[in-house]
């Protein structure tokens, strides 16, 4: 099992997203948020099933159905509120799309090993 402690450059995240310092730290303190952001860094648009699978691979101590419920009802709404993603229905599927341009998003979500 991979560690869920993925380091992200908080100051760069704050500067690129224009999210306040306290909110940036609060968001990034949540491992599910960090994992979701890292998945979206690699995929501009992703279906909810694929997102759940990717997060579940990292957080395999939690059942997949729990991951899905928490993503749909907690994590994704929180990220959408900050403008980091958009959720929409596409042919009956929930689709998650980055709210920032690909370049801004990739620059914002820089892990410590890429900094």
N, C-alpha and C positions, 0 to 999 in steps of 0.2 A: 504494500500500500504506500502510495506517495504521501508526503507530508502536505498538509493543507496550509502550512505557514509559508505562503508565497509572498516574498517581500516586494513591495511596490514603492517607487519613489513618490512619496506623498506630496512633497513640495512641487514637483513637476506636474503631478496630477492636478493639484490645486490651481497652479498657474494656467495650465492648458484648458481646464474645464471651467475656470472662473467660479468654482465652488469655494465657499469660505473655508478657512483653515479648520475650524472645529467640525464642520460638516464633513470635510474631506477625511479627517482622522476617524470620525464616527463611522462613515461609510466603509472605509478600508479596514476598520477593526474587525469587520465581519468576514470570515473566511468564505462564506457562500458568495458574498458580493465580489470578493477578489477573484474567486474561481470563475464566476460569471463574466466578469470583465475580461479575464484572460481568454476565455472561449470566444468572446465577441471581438477581441483583438485579432484573432485568426480568421473569423467568419463574419463578414459584414451583415449577412442575413442568415438566420438559423431558425429552423422549426423547433417548437418546444420539445418534441421528442428527442431530437439530437442534443439540445441543450441539457435536458435532464440526464441523458446518457453520459455526456461529458462531465457534468458536475458529479454524478454518481460514481464515476471512475475514480475521482479524487477523494470523495467523501464516502467511501464504501462502508463506513460504520453505521450509516443511516440507510434505511430502506428506500428504494427508488420512488415508491409512491409518496413517501414523506418529502423527499427532495422535490418532486413535482408540485405538491401542495404548497410548500414553502416558497418555491420559485414563483409560482403563479400569484400567490396571495400576499407575499411579503417582499421578496427580493426584487422582482421585476417592477412592481409598482413604485418601490423606493427609487430605483434607478431611473425610471421614467419621469418621476417627479423632478429629478435633477437634470433632465434633458439628456441623459446618457444613452437612452434607447427609446425606441417606439415599439409598441405592441399593436399588432393588427391581425385580423382574421383574413386568411387567404385560402379560399376553397374549403372552409370548415376547419382549417388548421390555424393554430396560434403561431404567428411568425414574429420573431424578435429582430429588430433592425437597429444598428447603432444610430444614436441621435446626432453624433458628431461626424464630421467628414472622416474618412478612413485615416488620413494623415494626422489629423488632430487627435483622434482616438488612440492611434498607435503611439503617438508622442506622449499622450497623457498616461497611458498604461504601460509604463516602462518598469520592468522588474529590475531589481538591484543588480542582477547578473548581466543585464543589457545596458546599464547606465554607463 
